[in-house]
Amino acid sequence: MITQYYRPQTLEEALQLLSRSDTRPLGGGTLLTQRSEESFSVVDLQALGLNYLNKSGERLSIGAATTLQTLLESTDTSAALKSALLLETPLNLRNMGTVAGTLVTCDGRSPFAAVMLALDAKLIFAQGDETITLGNYLPTRVGAPNKLITKIEIPLNVRLAFETVARSPSDKPIVCAALAQWPSGRTRLALGGFGASPALALDGSAPNDLQAAARNAFAEAGDEWASKEYRSEIAAVLAKRCMEAMDENLATK
């Protein structure tokens, strides 16, 4: 239950409020405004100017309070990332939910988080401009100090593909795969659809190992939605499809 509401006008004021143990940042409010037995205060970030998209060279900076829908509509957003955003949540919630808030609260079934993990997204925090990769952040976010993300950075000079399997075309995935490849040959494969957060299956320069990496990453990924054998095999299939899609796009250019 929200007991107090603050709307600071400066980042410094927001950080001072968030230093209290019983306060939480409020972006889109899709989760914090739901009923809860826990009492806490919220710090509304709307007045801090954190809702922006800035392209600089081969990198896109995304303000933490940018909505999912704004990112979806951007001409700098790739088709693969758009596909993941469409599956993340319905239109009304995309208009409310923020990029940072979605990453902070995501679970393993988040297609958006899976794509951002494949892109090796960087999170920049207000406290000392600290930068942490999404892959390093996700395992540590539960119980972590109340730190404020100000922006997220993703590369634009990568090839990106996204594939998914779900019970219906609009459902969140039972398995999804996101594959990013840099001009240097660096290749990252992230898998979603299971667990507390998406899993990084590969980060290297050996695409020939994609299917084996996918199978291994989901070798124990069984739950009420799917068996571990099914997920492991489908993850390999989707990884292969991602590489084929990237090769096809490259051939048509």
KASULBEL-V525256 format. One record per helix or strand. SS is the DSSP state (2 for helix, 1 for strand). FROM is the first residue (numbers start at 1). TO is the last residue. If there is no record, write none. Layout:
BEGIN
{{SS | FROM | TO} {SS | FROM | TO}}
END
This chain:
BEGIN
{{1 | 2 | 6} {2 | 11 | 18} {1 | 23 | 26} {1 | 40 | 44} {2 | 46 | 48} {1 | 53 | 56} {1 | 59 | 63} {1 | 67 | 67} {2 | 68 | 73} {2 | 79 | 88} {2 | 91 | 94} {1 | 98 | 98} {2 | 99 | 105} {2 | 111 | 118} {1 | 122 | 125} {2 | 127 | 129} {1 | 131 | 133} {2 | 134 | 138} {1 | 149 | 155} {1 | 158 | 165} {1 | 175 | 182} {1 | 187 | 192} {1 | 199 | 204} {2 | 207 | 217} {2 | 228 | 252}}
END
